[in-house]
Amino acid sequence: MKIVHPPPFPTRVFINLTNLQANLRLLQKLAGRAALFPAVKANAYGHGARKVVSQCLKEGYNTFCVAHLAEALALKQAGLQAHYLIMTPFLPPLADEIVRHSFMPVVCTLEQVHRLARAVKKQNKSVKIHLKVDTGMGRVGIKEKDVFPFLNAVKQAQGVEIEGVMSHYPRADEMDASYTSTQTKRFEKIRKKLRPYQIPCFHIANSAALAHQDNAAFDAVRPGIALYGLNPFGLKESSTMADLKPVMSWKTRVVFLKEVSAGTGLSYGHAFVASSRMLIATLPVGYGDGLRRILSNKMEVIIGGKRCPQVGRICMDQTLVDVSSLEGQVKVGDEVVLLGRQGTAEMSAEEMADKASTINYEVVTGITSRVPRIFIS
Ligand SMILES: Cc1ncc(COP(=O)(O)O)c(C=O)c1O
C-alpha cells in the first residue's frame, strides 16, 4: 500500500475485513446448521471489536461472545445492537446492569441467579442466562453432578430464563483428540438428560474443536482465533484451517539508519554486539506497542521483501534491525512488516508466537491500544 503522507503514528495495524468475511463463511460451513457466535472479547483479539462486530452483523450474525460486562456495554453504546453473551463470571452486584441492558450472562453460582432474579423483579424485566458446566476445563462452571439441583433452583427464580447450557474444551488444540472426544460425549449426555427442560442452545466448541472434533457443533459454536484467520494449532498444520486468511497485518517504517563497526554494542545491555561492519535500521516500535521484549535477538521483520534479523534488546518504543543485506536499497520511511506479507515474504502470528514461547492469541491481543487499527476491505 502506498502512503503519500506519513501518518502521525508510524506503526499501524491493518485489519482486512474481506478476509474476516471469508473466514466467517468458512467457519459457518464447518459449523453446518449450528449458529455461530463470534468471540469478540479482548477487543476482538486485538482486531478492533466495533468494526469486527459491525462486519459480522452485516454477514447476518447477531450473537457475540465477550468476556466482561464492560465490553458488552462499549459495543452497545457504540450503537451495535446485538445479543452479548458475557462469558467470564460476573460479580453479583453487576446483575442490575446486566438486566438493564438485556445482556446474556454466563452463570455458575446460585448467588448470581438470586441477584439476577432480584434485578429482574426490580426492573420488571426478564433475563436470559447460559449455564456453565465444567466438563473438564477446570476453570469455572458447576459440576456435572450439580446440574439438576442447579436448574431446579433456577426454575424458582422468576424471570430468569435458561437460554443455553455451555462448556469449554481445554485440550481441543491437541492433535490427539481423544480427551476432547470423551468430553464431547459427556456434554451430549448432559444434553440428553436435560431434554425435559427444553433449553434451546447447547454450545461447547471453540475454533480448534470446530476444526477437528466431530459432533462438537451442537446448537452453536464460539470461534475466536480462527475467525481472525489464525491457526488454533499454532505452527502445526491443520488441513481444515489451511484456507483461513489472516485478518491482521502489523507494519511500521524505518526511522533511522546507521553504519556500525565491528565491536559496537547495540541497545540496552549491549545484548547484541556487531561482529563486523553492519547497517542498522531503527524502527519506531517496541514493547509499548506489544512487540514483546522476549523476542529480542530472536525475531525477523520484512523490509524490501526480505527477512531481516532484529538485533539488540527491544525497547519500549524502538527496535533495531540488521539491514546489512539491503545496503543501498533501504532508506528512512521504508515500510517494515512485523506481521503479514510483503512481496513473497510472510511473517505469521504463529511464527512470532513460537519465537516468543507463547501462542498467536497473545501476540494479537497484546498489540496495545496506542497502535491505530486501520480497516481495509
Ligand atoms: C469460553 C470460551 N469460548 C470460546 C472461546 C474462543 O476460543 P478460540 O479463540 O480458541 O476459538 C474462548 C476463548 O478463549 C473461551 O474462553
The ligand as a MOL file (V3000), in Angstrom:
LIG
                    3D

  0  0  0     0  0            999 V3000
M  V30 BEGIN CTAB
M  V30 COUNTS 16 16 0 0 0
M  V30 BEGIN ATOM
M  V30 1 C -15.3920 -19.8130 26.8880 0
M  V30 2 C -14.7270 -19.5740 25.5670 0
M  V30 3 N -15.3600 -19.9020 24.4470 0
M  V30 4 C -14.8070 -19.6870 23.2350 0
M  V30 5 C -13.5510 -19.1420 23.1100 0
M  V30 6 C -12.9400 -18.9660 21.7460 0
M  V30 7 O -11.8360 -19.8040 21.6170 0
M  V30 8 P -10.9090 -19.8200 20.3130 0
M  V30 9 O -10.3580 -18.4620 20.1880 0
M  V30 10 O -9.8870 -20.8410 20.6260 0
M  V30 11 O -11.7860 -20.1850 19.1690 0
M  V30 12 C -12.8500 -18.8030 24.2630 0
M  V30 13 C -11.5020 -18.2240 24.1450 0
M  V30 14 O -10.6580 -18.2380 24.9530 0
M  V30 15 C -13.4510 -19.0140 25.5330 0
M  V30 16 O -12.8220 -18.6910 26.6670 0
M  V30 END ATOM
M  V30 BEGIN BOND
M  V30 1 1 1 2
M  V30 2 1 2 3
M  V30 3 2 2 15
M  V30 4 2 3 4
M  V30 5 1 4 5
M  V30 6 1 5 6
M  V30 7 2 5 12
M  V30 8 1 6 7
M  V30 9 1 7 8
M  V30 10 2 8 9
M  V30 11 1 8 10
M  V30 12 1 8 11
M  V30 13 1 12 13
M  V30 14 1 12 15
M  V30 15 2 13 14
M  V30 16 1 15 16
M  V30 END BOND
M  V30 END CTAB
M  END
